[in-house]
């Protein structure tokens, strides 16, 4: 959708409002798919979950969201000001500091879920967040205003695709349907290498 120059030979690349509507359509399909999965879950698996009163659950979710919003905002604002003061590019800020700041809540959520042996929440949080960001956030943003796209960003898109494919492959390598520690170390090392590349690229 973003590579109008490479695919259509256009003068510039942009994620248009039509592209945004298509992304939202895929998002609706994703929600319908998730709803279908939830309807097929076994009752005995649900019985193992410790029940908490709905008002208490809503209170915990609300307080957590408030803390995440303010914490993420403070981290990102401070990091952006620091990066701007150092004179680095906006692209580097977005791909590193802002991305890291907005991902810290996901890291905290997944780490706690993994510690409490809630693997579905840990993995679902990450995968679901990426799907929401691409289909919903990018879709709504492009509907509000078409988003210009630079060809240099194709490297970052390819990196996203490679990480997703690696995650899928690791589910069938070694211990099936388990993400092992060495695979987690591999992801961390690749991330460090990618961040180093971004810094060198500027």
NORPE-V997769 format. One record per pair of residues at least 4 apart in sequence whose C-alpha atoms are under 7 Angstrom apart, sorted by the first residue. I is the first residue (numbers start at 1). GAP is how many residues later the second one is. D is the distance in whole Angstrom. If there is no record, write none. Layout:
i=I gap=GAP d=D
i=I gap=GAP d=D
This chain:
i=1 gap=14 d=6
i=1 gap=18 d=6
i=2 gap=11 d=6
i=2 gap=12 d=6
i=2 gap=13 d=5
i=2 gap=147 d=6
i=3 gap=4 d=6
i=3 gap=10 d=6
i=4 gap=4 d=5
i=4 gap=5 d=6
i=4 gap=6 d=6
i=4 gap=8 d=7
i=4 gap=9 d=5
i=4 gap=10 d=7
i=5 gap=4 d=5
i=5 gap=5 d=5
i=5 gap=6 d=6
i=5 gap=7 d=6
i=5 gap=8 d=6
i=13 gap=135 d=6
i=13 gap=136 d=5
i=13 gap=137 d=7
i=14 gap=132 d=7
i=14 gap=133 d=5
i=14 gap=134 d=4
i=14 gap=135 d=5
i=15 gap=4 d=6
i=15 gap=127 d=6
i=15 gap=131 d=6
i=15 gap=132 d=5
i=15 gap=133 d=6
i=16 gap=4 d=6
i=16 gap=126 d=6
i=16 gap=130 d=5
i=16 gap=131 d=7
i=17 gap=4 d=6
i=17 gap=125 d=5
i=17 gap=126 d=4
i=17 gap=129 d=6
i=18 gap=4 d=6
i=19 gap=4 d=6
i=20 gap=4 d=6
i=20 gap=118 d=7
i=20 gap=119 d=4
i=20 gap=120 d=6
i=20 gap=122 d=5
i=20 gap=123 d=5
i=21 gap=4 d=6
i=21 gap=118 d=6
i=22 gap=4 d=6
i=23 gap=4 d=6
i=23 gap=112 d=5
i=23 gap=113 d=7
i=23 gap=116 d=5
i=24 gap=4 d=6
i=24 gap=111 d=6
i=24 gap=112 d=6
i=24 gap=115 d=6
i=25 gap=4 d=6
i=26 gap=4 d=6
i=26 gap=109 d=7
i=27 gap=4 d=6
i=27 gap=108 d=5
i=27 gap=109 d=6
i=28 gap=4 d=6
i=29 gap=4 d=6
i=30 gap=4 d=6
i=31 gap=4 d=6
i=32 gap=4 d=6
i=33 gap=4 d=6
i=34 gap=4 d=6
i=35 gap=4 d=6
i=36 gap=4 d=7
i=37 gap=4 d=7
i=42 gap=4 d=7
i=43 gap=4 d=6
i=44 gap=4 d=7
i=52 gap=4 d=7
i=52 gap=5 d=6
i=53 gap=4 d=6
i=54 gap=4 d=6
i=55 gap=4 d=6
i=56 gap=4 d=6
i=57 gap=4 d=6
i=58 gap=4 d=6
i=59 gap=4 d=6
i=60 gap=4 d=6
i=61 gap=4 d=6
i=62 gap=4 d=6
i=63 gap=4 d=6
i=64 gap=4 d=6
i=65 gap=4 d=6
i=66 gap=4 d=6
i=67 gap=4 d=6
i=68 gap=4 d=6
i=68 gap=37 d=6
i=69 gap=4 d=6
i=70 gap=4 d=6
i=71 gap=4 d=6
i=72 gap=4 d=6
i=72 gap=29 d=6
i=72 gap=30 d=6
i=73 gap=4 d=6
i=74 gap=4 d=6
i=75 gap=4 d=6
i=75 gap=26 d=6
i=76 gap=4 d=6
i=76 gap=22 d=5
i=76 gap=25 d=5
i=77 gap=4 d=6
i=78 gap=4 d=6
i=79 gap=4 d=6
i=79 gap=18 d=6
i=80 gap=4 d=6
i=80 gap=13 d=7
i=81 gap=4 d=6
i=82 gap=4 d=6
i=83 gap=4 d=6
i=83 gap=5 d=6
i=83 gap=10 d=7
i=84 gap=4 d=6
i=88 gap=4 d=7
i=88 gap=114 d=7
i=89 gap=4 d=6
i=89 gap=113 d=6
i=90 gap=4 d=6
i=91 gap=4 d=6
i=92 gap=4 d=6
i=92 gap=106 d=7
i=92 gap=110 d=6
i=93 gap=4 d=5
i=93 gap=5 d=6
i=94 gap=4 d=5
i=94 gap=5 d=6
i=95 gap=4 d=5
i=96 gap=4 d=6
i=96 gap=99 d=7
i=97 gap=4 d=6
i=98 gap=4 d=6
i=99 gap=4 d=6
i=100 gap=4 d=6
i=103 gap=4 d=6
i=104 gap=4 d=6
i=105 gap=4 d=6
i=106 gap=4 d=6
i=106 gap=19 d=7
i=106 gap=20 d=7
i=107 gap=4 d=6
i=108 gap=4 d=6
i=109 gap=4 d=6
i=110 gap=4 d=6
i=110 gap=11 d=7
i=110 gap=12 d=4
i=110 gap=15 d=7
i=111 gap=4 d=6
i=111 gap=11 d=7
i=112 gap=4 d=6
i=113 gap=4 d=6
i=113 gap=5 d=5
i=113 gap=6 d=7
i=113 gap=8 d=6
i=113 gap=9 d=5
i=114 gap=4 d=6
i=114 gap=5 d=6
i=114 gap=8 d=6
i=118 gap=4 d=6
i=119 gap=4 d=6
i=120 gap=4 d=6
i=121 gap=4 d=6
i=122 gap=4 d=7
i=123 gap=4 d=6
i=124 gap=4 d=5
i=125 gap=4 d=6
i=126 gap=4 d=6
i=127 gap=4 d=6
i=128 gap=4 d=6
i=129 gap=4 d=6
i=130 gap=4 d=6
i=131 gap=4 d=6
i=132 gap=4 d=5
i=132 gap=5 d=6
i=133 gap=4 d=5
i=133 gap=5 d=6
i=134 gap=4 d=5
i=135 gap=4 d=5
i=136 gap=4 d=6
i=137 gap=4 d=6
i=138 gap=4 d=6
i=139 gap=4 d=6
i=140 gap=4 d=6
i=141 gap=4 d=6
i=142 gap=4 d=4
i=142 gap=5 d=6
i=153 gap=4 d=6
i=154 gap=4 d=6
i=155 gap=4 d=6
i=156 gap=4 d=6
i=157 gap=4 d=6
i=158 gap=4 d=6
i=159 gap=4 d=6
i=160 gap=4 d=6
i=161 gap=4 d=6
i=162 gap=4 d=6
i=163 gap=4 d=6
i=164 gap=4 d=6
i=165 gap=4 d=6
i=166 gap=4 d=6
i=167 gap=4 d=7
i=169 gap=4 d=6
i=170 gap=9 d=7
i=171 gap=5 d=6
i=171 gap=6 d=5
i=171 gap=7 d=6
i=171 gap=8 d=6
i=172 gap=4 d=5
i=172 gap=5 d=6
i=179 gap=4 d=6
i=180 gap=4 d=6
i=181 gap=4 d=6
i=182 gap=4 d=6
i=183 gap=4 d=6
i=184 gap=4 d=6
i=185 gap=4 d=6
i=186 gap=4 d=6
i=187 gap=4 d=6
i=188 gap=4 d=6
i=189 gap=4 d=6
i=190 gap=4 d=6
i=191 gap=4 d=6
i=192 gap=4 d=6
i=193 gap=4 d=6
i=194 gap=4 d=6
i=195 gap=4 d=6
i=196 gap=4 d=6
i=197 gap=4 d=6
i=198 gap=4 d=6
